[in-house]
Amino acid sequence: MERLSLERELKENAYPGRGIVIGLSEDGTKAVTAYFIMGRSSNSRNRVFVEEGEGIRTQAFDPSKLEDPSLIIYAPVRVLEDKTIVTNGDQTDTIYSGMKAGQTFEQSLREREFEPDAPNYTPRISGILRVSEGSYSYGMSILKSNNGNPEACNRFCFAYKNPVAGEGHFIHTYMHDGNPLPSFEGEPKLVGINGDIDGFTDMIWNSLNEENKVSLFVRYIDIKTGIYQTKIVNRNK
């Protein structure tokens, strides 16, 4: 698989929707993840990321303008022991509860489907990073309608063991802008992971469409110690 430029992938797509990146830093010492949200409606754009415990939560920037919170207010990131869960919806809590009860990442997602937002039927994308005593692996998942047919849910899971330094995978909800929005197709894209947390954060934020970007979360986790650094960027301030 050809390794793509994450910067180019973002700059050349005005509306990838919500996206998850997971990989390994160039020096091989940090587990890396990023999650961004975009929005076309005023309700979707009226959000910020805020820290909550070891994770984050979406929050209305102006509560008086919040319309329907059902698909836009959730915890995108939660931490369970040595596992960091990153998703684009409330399936974060489903994965957290399932794994706490002894299920695997894949098993915990079996009771969920794509979002009920006809006619888009937005895919649920999810990721998990496992960092423990110097070892690191990660997984990704997408739950999507069968070519826009809400009667059928297609489930795809991907596992990555022994990640390569300077490489990661990128999955997002939409192929591009449209009405209805076309769901992501194929397996997660192989992309380069470049720079420290500041440079990586700046690159992603500056590459997202200026009109549609809303918020960005980036975390670098030291594989040996588990100590992490987090960066949050919100358009609304």
Phi, psi and chi 1 to 4 in degrees:
 res  aa     phi    psi   chi1   chi2   chi3   chi4
   1 MET       -  133.2  178.1 -176.8  -69.6      -
   2 GLU   -69.8  134.2  177.7 -172.7    1.2      -
   3 ARG   -81.2  122.4 -170.0  168.2   82.3  175.3
   4 LEU   -96.3  160.4  -55.2  172.6      -      -
   5 SER   -84.7  117.8  162.2      -      -      -
   6 LEU   -60.9  -39.3  179.0   58.8      -      -
   7 GLU   -58.3  -46.0 -178.9  176.2   15.3      -
   8 ARG   -68.0  -40.5 -173.7  175.5  -58.8  114.9
   9 GLU   -58.1  -37.9  -72.2  -65.7  -54.6      -
  10 LEU   -78.2  -42.6  -64.6  174.3      -      -
  11 LYS   -66.9  -29.4  -75.5 -175.9  174.0  179.9
  12 GLU   -93.2    6.8  -66.2  179.9   -5.6      -
  13 ASN  -130.4  108.5 -171.1  -14.5      -      -
  14 ALA   -67.8  -23.5      -      -      -      -
  15 TYR  -148.7   76.0 -157.1   68.0      -      -
  16 PRO   -75.4   -8.4   26.6  -33.9      -      -
  17 GLY    85.1 -114.8      -      -      -      -
  18 ARG  -111.3  143.3  -74.8  163.6  -84.3  171.2
  19 GLY  -140.3  147.7      -      -      -      -
  20 ILE  -123.6  132.6  -62.6  172.0      -      -
  21 VAL  -120.1  133.5 -178.3      -      -      -
  22 ILE  -138.2  137.7  -55.5  177.8      -      -
  23 GLY  -174.9 -157.5      -      -      -      -
  24 LEU  -126.5  136.4 -177.1   61.7      -      -
  25 SER   -62.2  162.4   61.7      -      -      -
  26 GLU   -58.2  -36.1  -75.4 -177.3  -71.5      -
  27 ASP   -85.9   -0.3   62.9    7.1      -      -
  28 GLY    75.4   12.1      -      -      -      -
  29 THR  -106.8  -11.7   66.8      -      -      -
  30 LYS  -126.6  131.3  -54.3  -68.5 -168.3  -58.1
  31 ALA   -77.5  133.1      -      -      -      -
  32 VAL  -120.8  136.1  174.8      -      -      -
  33 THR  -144.4  150.7 -172.1      -      -      -
  34 ALA  -141.7  145.5      -      -      -      -
  35 TYR  -139.1  129.0  174.7   61.9      -      -
  36 PHE  -127.0  153.8   63.9   78.8      -      -
  37 ILE  -124.9  148.0   58.9  174.2      -      -
  38 MET  -129.2  170.2  -53.0 -178.7   80.8      -
  39 GLY  -157.4  144.5      -      -      -      -
  40 ARG  -106.0  -30.3  -60.6 -170.2  -59.5  178.4
  41 SER   -91.6  160.8   68.1      -      -      -
  42 SER   -64.4  -32.7   58.1      -      -      -
  43 ASN   -67.1  -42.7 -165.5   43.5      -      -
  44 SER   -68.0  -33.9  -68.4      -      -      -
  45 ARG   -79.8  -14.8  -68.1  176.5  176.5  178.2
  46 ASN   -86.3   57.0 -179.9   34.9      -      -
  47 ARG  -141.7  157.7  -71.6 -175.9  -72.0  174.8
  48 VAL  -140.7  158.0  -68.5      -      -      -
  49 PHE   -91.1  136.4  -75.6  164.9      -      -
  50 VAL  -131.0  148.1  -64.2      -      -      -
  51 GLU   -72.6  141.9  -67.7 -170.1   74.1      -
  52 GLU  -142.4  104.8 -177.9  178.3   70.5      -
  53 GLY    61.6 -130.3      -      -      -      -
  54 GLU   -88.1   -2.8  -67.5 -174.2  -76.4      -
  55 GLY  -115.1 -156.7      -      -      -      -
  56 ILE  -138.8  166.1   62.2  168.5      -      -
  57 ARG  -139.8  148.6  174.9  168.6  -68.1  -81.0
  58 THR   -82.4  148.6   61.3      -      -      -
  59 GLN  -146.4  144.2 -179.2  174.8  -72.5      -
  60 ALA   -66.1  129.4      -      -      -      -
  61 PHE   -67.8  -44.7  175.7   65.3      -      -
  62 ASP  -121.3   97.5 -176.0  -14.6      -      -
  63 PRO   -55.9  -29.0  -25.5   35.6      -      -
  64 SER   -68.8  -18.7   68.8      -      -      -
  65 LYS  -103.4    3.1  -64.5 -179.7  179.1  178.9
  66 LEU   -69.5  126.1  179.8   63.2      -      -
  67 GLU   -98.8  -83.0  -61.2  167.5   20.0      -
  68 ASP  -111.7  110.7  178.6    7.1      -      -
  69 PRO   -82.7   -5.6   32.1  -35.8      -      -
  70 SER   -58.1  -39.0   60.7      -      -      -
  71 LEU  -112.9    2.7  -66.9  175.5      -      -
  72 ILE  -117.4  -15.3   67.5  168.2      -      -
  73 ILE  -108.6  114.8  -58.2  -59.7      -      -
  74 TYR  -166.5  175.4   56.6   91.5      -      -
  75 ALA  -102.0  102.9      -      -      -      -
  76 PRO   -69.3  -27.2  -14.7   28.5      -      -
  77 VAL  -132.1  127.9  179.4      -      -      -
  78 ARG  -137.8  153.8  -64.4 -169.9   66.5 -179.3
  79 VAL  -119.7  128.2  175.5      -      -      -
  80 LEU  -123.2  103.5  175.6   63.3      -      -
  81 GLU    55.6 -114.8  -61.1  170.6  -16.4      -
  82 ASP   -95.8   14.1   59.3   -1.5      -      -
  83 LYS  -116.2  130.6  -65.2  171.4  -78.5  -70.4
  84 THR  -109.4  121.5  -59.4      -      -      -
  85 ILE  -102.6  131.2  -56.1  161.1      -      -
  86 VAL  -132.7  121.9 -174.3      -      -      -
  87 THR  -144.1  175.0   89.9      -      -      -
  88 ASN  -103.5   20.5   73.3  -35.5      -      -
  89 GLY  -170.0 -168.1      -      -      -      -
  90 ASP   -74.1    2.8   63.3    8.5      -      -
  91 GLN   -68.1  -12.1   72.1  -92.3   26.5      -
  92 THR   -53.2  -46.4  -49.4      -      -      -
  93 ASP   -68.8  -34.8  -62.6  -27.9      -      -
  94 THR   -63.1  -45.0  -55.5      -      -      -
  95 ILE   -65.6  -44.9  -63.0  167.6      -      -
  96 TYR   -57.8  -50.1 -177.5   94.1      -      -
  97 SER   -66.2  -41.0  -62.1      -      -      -
  98 GLY   -64.1  -45.6      -      -      -      -
  99 MET   -70.3  -32.5  -62.8 -168.0   77.0      -
 100 LYS   -64.6  -29.3 -166.2  171.7 -177.1  179.1
 101 ALA   -89.4    3.6      -      -      -      -
 102 GLY   101.6    2.5      -      -      -      -
 103 GLN   -80.3  163.0  -67.1 -177.9  -35.8      -
 104 THR   -84.8  169.3   65.2      -      -      -
 105 PHE   -54.0  -47.7  172.2   68.1      -      -
 106 GLU   -66.7  -42.9  -65.0   80.0    7.8      -
 107 GLN   -63.3  -39.8  -72.3  171.4  -27.6      -
 108 SER   -65.7  -23.2   64.4      -      -      -
 109 LEU   -88.5   -6.0  -78.3  165.3      -      -
 110 ARG   -66.1  -23.8  -73.7  176.8 -174.7  167.8
 111 GLU   -88.0    0.7   62.2 -175.2   80.9      -
 112 ARG  -110.6  158.4  -57.5  -54.8  -56.4  -92.1
 113 GLU  -134.4 -172.1  -67.9 -170.9  -12.7      -
 114 PHE   -62.9  169.0   45.4   84.8      -      -
 115 GLU   -73.9  145.6  -65.5 -178.2   -4.0      -
 116 PRO   -85.1   49.9   32.4  -36.1      -      -
 117 ASP  -109.3   62.0   60.4  -22.8      -      -
 118 ALA   -52.4  142.9      -      -      -      -
 119 PRO   -92.8    5.8   36.2  -37.1      -      -
 120 ASN   -78.0  -37.1  -62.6  -43.7      -      -
 121 TYR    46.6   59.5  -58.0  112.3      -      -
 122 THR   -54.1  130.4  -61.2      -      -      -
 123 PRO   -63.0  148.9  -20.2   32.2      -      -
 124 ARG   -94.0  117.3  -69.3 -169.2 -173.7  -86.7
 125 ILE  -108.2  140.7   54.9  173.4      -      -
 126 SER  -143.7  152.6  -52.7      -      -      -
 127 GLY  -143.5  156.5      -      -      -      -
 128 ILE  -142.3  134.2 -173.5  163.2      -      -
 129 LEU  -112.3  130.6  -62.7   81.0      -      -
 130 ARG  -115.5  111.7  -58.2  176.2 -178.7   86.5
 131 VAL  -121.2  115.4  178.6      -      -      -
 132 SER  -148.9  116.6  178.1      -      -      -
 133 GLU    49.7   46.5  -61.7  178.1  -11.2      -
 134 GLY    90.0   -5.3      -      -      -      -
 135 SER  -105.3  152.3   68.1      -      -      -
 136 TYR  -149.6  130.7  169.5   44.6      -      -
 137 SER  -146.2  163.2   63.2      -      -      -
 138 TYR  -148.6  162.9   62.7   91.7      -      -
 139 GLY  -138.4  159.9      -      -      -      -
 140 MET  -140.3  157.6  -57.6 -177.5   99.3      -
 141 SER  -148.2  150.6  167.1      -      -      -
 142 ILE  -138.8  131.1 -178.0  167.9      -      -
 143 LEU  -113.5  118.9  -47.3  178.3      -      -
 144 LYS  -140.3  156.9   53.5 -175.5  -69.7 -173.2
 145 SER   -69.6  159.9   68.4      -      -      -
 146 ASN   -83.6   88.9 -175.0   10.2      -      -
 147 ASN    54.4   42.2  -65.4  -48.0      -      -
 148 GLY    86.0    0.3      -      -      -      -
 149 ASN   -87.5  110.9  177.1    3.4      -      -
 150 PRO   -73.9   -5.9   28.4  -35.4      -      -
 151 GLU   -80.8  -11.9  -60.2  -57.2  -44.4      -
 152 ALA  -132.3  133.4      -      -      -      -
 153 CYS  -113.5  124.1  179.1      -      -      -
 154 ASN   -97.9  130.9  -64.2  -18.2      -      -
 155 ARG  -118.5  128.4  -56.9  166.4 -178.3  -85.4
 156 PHE  -130.4  132.0  -57.3   91.2      -      -
 157 CYS  -127.9  143.5  -68.8      -      -      -
 158 PHE  -133.1  134.3  -52.7   88.0      -      -
 159 ALA  -119.8  137.5      -      -      -      -
 160 TYR  -128.9  111.2  -56.2   96.2      -      -
 161 LYS  -107.9  145.6 -173.3  177.7 -179.4 -179.1
 162 ASN    52.6   61.5  -61.5  -33.2      -      -
 163 PRO   -56.8  151.7  -22.1   33.6      -      -
 164 VAL   -92.8  135.9  175.9      -      -      -
 165 ALA   -57.2  134.4      -      -      -      -
 166 GLY    80.4   10.3      -      -      -      -
 167 GLU  -127.9  153.4  -70.5 -172.5   -5.5      -
 168 GLY  -158.1 -174.7      -      -      -      -
 169 HIS  -130.0  145.3  -70.3   86.2      -      -
 170 PHE  -127.3  125.7  173.6   39.2      -      -
 171 ILE  -130.7  141.3 -166.8  168.0      -      -
 172 HIS  -140.6  168.5   47.1   94.6      -      -
 173 THR   -78.1  -37.6   51.4      -      -      -
 174 TYR  -123.4  145.6  -49.8  122.7      -      -
 175 MET   -66.9  -38.1  -67.4  -62.0  -69.9      -
 176 HIS  -173.4 -179.5   50.0   74.5      -      -
 177 ASP   -67.1  157.7 -153.7  -13.5      -      -
 178 GLY   163.6  172.9      -      -      -      -
 179 ASN  -137.9  107.0  -74.1  -63.5      -      -
 180 PRO   -70.9  166.9   28.2  -35.9      -      -
 181 LEU   -73.8  127.6  -71.4  157.8      -      -
 182 PRO   -77.6  127.8   27.9  -32.7      -      -
 183 SER   -65.8  151.6  -67.8      -      -      -
 184 PHE   -53.7  144.1 -178.8   88.8      -      -
 185 GLU  -126.2  146.1  -64.2  178.7   -2.1      -
 186 GLY    87.4 -172.3      -      -      -      -
 187 GLU   -85.8  163.5   64.6 -179.7  -81.9      -
 188 PRO   -52.8  142.9  -28.3   36.7      -      -
 189 LYS   -78.6  134.8  -59.2  172.0 -179.4  177.2
 190 LEU   -76.1  122.0  177.4   64.7      -      -
 191 VAL  -132.2  160.7  -65.7      -      -      -
 192 GLY   -81.4  145.6      -      -      -      -
 193 ILE  -114.1  111.5  -56.3  -69.8      -      -
 194 ASN  -123.7  141.3  -53.1  112.0      -      -
 195 GLY    83.3  176.3      -      -      -      -
 196 ASP   -81.5 -178.0   60.2   12.8      -      -
 197 ILE   -62.7  -34.9 -171.1  169.7      -      -
 198 ASP   -67.7  -46.9  -67.1  -36.9      -      -
 199 GLY   -66.7  -40.2      -      -      -      -
 200 PHE   -65.9  -42.6 -167.9   61.3      -      -
 201 THR   -61.9  -47.5  -59.3      -      -      -
 202 ASP   -61.1  -41.2  -71.0  -15.6      -      -
 203 MET   -61.8  -47.3 -178.6  -84.1  -69.2      -
 204 ILE   -64.1  -49.6  -65.8  176.6      -      -
 205 TRP   -61.4  -42.4 -174.1 -110.5      -      -
 206 ASN   -73.6  -16.8  -66.7  -27.1      -      -
 207 SER   -91.5  -18.8  -60.4      -      -      -
 208 LEU   -73.4  146.5  -68.2  168.5      -      -
 209 ASN   -54.7  126.9 -179.8  -89.0      -      -
 210 GLU   -60.7  -37.5 -170.3   65.3   32.2      -
 211 GLU   -75.4  -34.0 -177.9  179.4   -3.5      -
 212 ASN  -100.8  -16.7  -65.0  -37.5      -      -
 213 LYS   -70.8  145.9   65.0 -175.3  179.4 -177.1
 214 VAL  -123.7  -58.0  175.7      -      -      -
 215 SER  -150.5  156.6  -65.7      -      -      -
 216 LEU  -141.7  136.6  168.3   65.3      -      -
 217 PHE  -121.7  133.1  159.4   89.5      -      -
 218 VAL  -134.4  137.8  178.5      -      -      -
 219 ARG  -136.7  135.2  176.9  165.5  -69.6  178.0
 220 TYR  -114.2  123.5  -86.0   43.0      -      -
 221 ILE  -113.6  123.7  -51.2  169.6      -      -
 222 ASP   -68.1  122.0 -171.8  -73.6      -      -
 223 ILE   -67.5  -31.8  -66.6  172.4      -      -
 224 LYS   -79.0  -40.1  -72.1 -174.1  177.0  179.9
 225 THR  -104.8  -21.0   66.8      -      -      -
 226 GLY    80.0   -1.9      -      -      -      -
 227 ILE   -72.2  135.9  -63.2  172.0      -      -
 228 TYR  -125.0  157.0   59.9   79.7      -      -
 229 GLN  -116.3  141.4  -71.3 -179.6  -80.5      -
 230 THR  -128.2  140.2  -61.0      -      -      -
 231 LYS  -126.8  134.9  -62.2  -83.3  -72.2 -172.9
 232 ILE  -126.3  132.1  -68.4  175.1      -      -
 233 VAL  -125.4  126.5 -175.1      -      -      -
 234 ASN  -119.9  135.3  -69.4  -52.5      -      -
 235 ARG   -67.2  -40.7  178.3  176.5  179.1  177.0
 236 ASN   -82.3  125.3  -63.6  -49.1      -      -
 237 LYS  -134.2      -  -61.5  178.2 -178.5  178.0
